[in-house]
Structure formats: C-alpha cells, structure tokens
Amino acid sequence: MKIRTALIAAAFCIAVPAAAQTPISGDQEKPVQHQPGTPAPHKPGQPAPDRAEKPEPGVTATPKSDPAKEAAIRHLMDLTQTSKLGDNIQSYITNQVRTGLARALKPDALPKFMDEFNQKFVSAAPASSVTDAMVPIYASAFSTEDIQGLIQFYESPLGQRVVKNLPAVDQQSQAAGVRIEQTAALAILRGMSGEYPELKQILPPETGQEAPGSESPAAPPHQ
C-alpha cells in the first residue's frame, strides 16, 4: 500500500506546469480556432491548402513531410541544444520518481527498483521521441527560409555565445525578479499585519530579528 501511495505521489510530482520546467522560454501564440463553415486561415510561407482534400470531422490534418526542411530543423535543434530537451525531461522525471519512492521503499531496494524503472522508461519513451515530436512543431511555426536564417545566426560566433550564456542569464534574471517581487510582497504583508495580526505568525522575521519562539533558553539559576 505504501508503494502504491508513493507511486501516486510521484505521478503528481511529475505532472508539473509547463512553465516550471521547463526549459523552453518565449511567448507562445495561441492557435486561432477554426470556426465551422469557414475556410482555415492560411499561414504565410506555407502552401495554400487543397480545398478538395478536407479532413474528416474531428481529425487534424497532418502537414506533408519535407525531408530537407526536417533535416534543417534537426540541425537547428542541435545548434541550439534543443535536441537535449528529451534527456533533460527524462532526468527530471527519473529524479522525481526516485524522490517520491525514497520514503516508501527500503534503502537497499531503491537502487534495484530504479534500475528496472529506468530500463523500462527509456524503452517506453526514448529521449529521441521528444525531438521527433518537436520537428513538426517547428515546421508549422517556421518556413524553410526562417529555419535557414536561424541556422545562419546560431552558427555565427554571436549565436554560439547566445546558446552558451542565455541559460545562465535567464536563470539569474528570474532569481533577481523573484527577489524583487518577494521583498515587495513581504513589506506589504508586514504593513498589513497591524490590521491582520494573524499574519505575524506566518511571516518570516525581518533581517536582524529572531523568529518567534527561537529565543535562547534562559540560563539555569545559580545554585
């Protein structure tokens, strides 16, 4: 029963919001919903759809594969290290499973379990499958000319510096933003604690102050 509960807990840990994990940054444009009875919008850089070939209701039409464009997309993903996303996600999920089951399994049983899990996990969802799934996403978002232009940029010295330094820049920027917003929020909550005394019980102590209940115990009286 404990193992089953831990597995469920691990599954919840795995189901993280897309913004958390991830590794992918940038705003995503919401797809325009196609209204029934109206022609689907034509995207620039893509061939006009054949009106004679209409997909069955409820079935999404799959764009035809272009081997040259697919090869260019995979080269771009290698240049930007996006092709490593599957490995990163796989490692993250594996660590979440290990953490979730560490309390349910005996310490000597956990390594054996994780070895078996990893073998099945890699077989069921190889990291390359993530890259394969991303190729048509890139193909729908960018034209062949776009992909070639991005390749030209990321093959340049500046593009390689972007690939190398942008993750650290992004991480430090997020940390700075969190510090700014957190400091402001705490200041506001402390200012409201006079009207809402219960806040004092949950707010962290200000710098230089001891937390409630953390006072040093009084020295025993001299005999």
Secondary structure by P-SEA (a helix, b strand, c coil): caaaaaaaaaaaaaccccccccccccccccccccccccccccccccccccccccccccbbbbccccaaaaaaaaaaaaaacccaaaaaaaaaaaaaaaaaacccccccaaaaaaaaaaaaaaaaccaaaaaaaaaaaaaaaccaaaaaaaaaaaacaaaaaaaacaaaaaaaaaaaaaaaaaaaaaaaaaaaccccccccccccccccccccccccccccccc
